[in-house]
Structure formats: structure tokens, C-alpha cells
Amino acid sequence: MELVVEPDVYSPSVDNDGNYIDKIPAFNTIKKGLICPCGSRKDKFYDSHSSFSAHIKTKIHQKWLDGLNTNKINYFVENEKLMQTIQNQRLIIAQLDKDVQNKLLTIDYLTKQLLHVNTSHQTVGDLLNLD
């Protein structure tokens, strides 16, 4: 069985003013290339510094980066909502896990009771025969 290594996903850097900017990562640490989430092509990955450098100069990528900078506040609010959702889901999962554990204990207890009843069942002789 072979492990599949997927390309890394590019994320822009943030400058001192809090704006998103392009900063090309070092490609000597990237094993299987880089995917850009700008939406140009989901299946396209970049395996060299020069190919990614050409990509970030495209209109589609620049428009995406401008959109990130324009909607910074919305992304923050969305991130907070997602964090709350994750917290709620963790609580739900913990409660469901607790319920499953309780049900497993009940199943084990009832199984033991059933086995005990079956093994302790004694054969009763003919009670009407008074000889």
C-alpha cells in the first residue's frame, strides 16, 4: 500500500498593516507542489518557484487577493462562527460518545444476565407424579 502525498495549499502572508500579500514559499521544502485556492483551476498545482510566480501575477489571482483584503472583517466573523460550530460539535460528539459507552455497558450487563438465566435453568421433574 502506497501513501499518497498531496500538494500543499498556498495561503497569503499578512503585512504590517494587516493586508494580505503574496509571499512565495521556499519550494525546496514543498514535496509535491503547491495548490492555490484562488479558484483559477482546482486541479492545477505549481511545482516550481517560477511557475507559481507567474501564477500570482494573473488577473484571477490578483482579484482573489483583492477580495480577501476587501472582506477581511467578514472572514473574521465567519472564522468566529466556525470556531463556535466546532466547539458545539465537540460537545455533541462527547455526549454521543458518553451515550454509546452507557449503551455498551447496558448491553454487557443484559448479556451477562441472559447467560446467567440460561445456565441456571434447572430441569424440573414430574411434579404430578406422587408415587
N, C-alpha and C positions, 0 to 999 in steps of 0.2 A: 504494500500500500504506500502510495507516494503522497507526501504533503504538498498542498497547493499554496504557493506564496502569491498573494495578491499585491498589486501596486499600492503605494501609499497615496493618501488623499491630501492634496495641497490645501493649505489654509494660509491666508494672507497674514502678514505681520501688522502690528499696530504701531504707529509713530507716536511721538511725544504729545501730539495734540489729540490723540485718540482716534485718528483716522486709519482706515485700513489701507495698507500699501503692499505692493508686490515685493517680495524678497525671495529670490530663487534659492532654494536649499542646496546644500552640497550634494551633488549626485554620486559622490564616492561612498556615501552611507546608504543610499537608496538601492535596494537589491533588484526590484522588479519594476522600476519606473514610477511614474507619478501620474495620478489622475486629477484633473481639475474639475471642481464642481460647478464651474460657470455655466454649464449647460450646452457647450458647443457640440460635444459628442460624448455620450456616456461610455462608449466602448474604446475611446481614444486614450492612450496613455503615452507619456513622454519619457524617453529613456536617456536623454542627454540634456545637458545644460543649454546647448544651442537650440534644440527643438522646443524646449519649454520657454526659453527667452523669446523666440519668435511667436509662440502662442500668446504670451501675456501682452503682446503688442496688438493683438487683433481687436476689432471693434466689439465683438461679443464679450470678450474677457473684460475689456475696459468698461463696458456698460454694466456688467455684473458687479465689478468692483465699485463703480459709482453708486449702484443700487444698495450695496452693503453700507456705504458711507451715508447715504440718504436715510436709510431705515435703521440706523444704529439703535435708537430708542425702542423701536418695535421689536428688534431682535432681543434686547434686554428683557422686555416684558414677556416675550414668548419663552425665553430661557427660564424665567422665574416660574411661569405656568408649567413648563415641562418638568422642572425640579419638583414642584408640588405634586404633579401627577406621579412622578417616580416614587416620591415618599408615600403617597396613598397606595400605590400598587405594592410597595414593600409591606405595608401594613396588611393589606388584603392577603398577600401571599403568606405572611406569617400566620394569620388567622386560619387560612385554609390548611396550612401545614399542621397547625395545632389540632384542627378538626380531624384531619387524616390520622394523626397519631392516636387520638382518642378512639376513633373508629377501629383502628387496628387493635388496640388494647381490648375493646369490646368483642371483636371477632375472636381474639385469642381466648378470652375468658369464656365465651359461649361455646367455643370448640372444645375446651377442656371440660366444661360442664356436660356437653353432649357425650364425649368419650367416657366420662365417669359414669353417667347413667347407663350407657350401653354395656360397660364392663361389670357393673354391679347388679345387673338384672339377673335374678336367681330363678331357677326353674321351680315352679310350684307343683307339687304332686296333686293327685286327685283328692280334693277336699270333701267330696261327697261319699267317698268310699269309707264307711265307718267300721269295717270288719276288724 
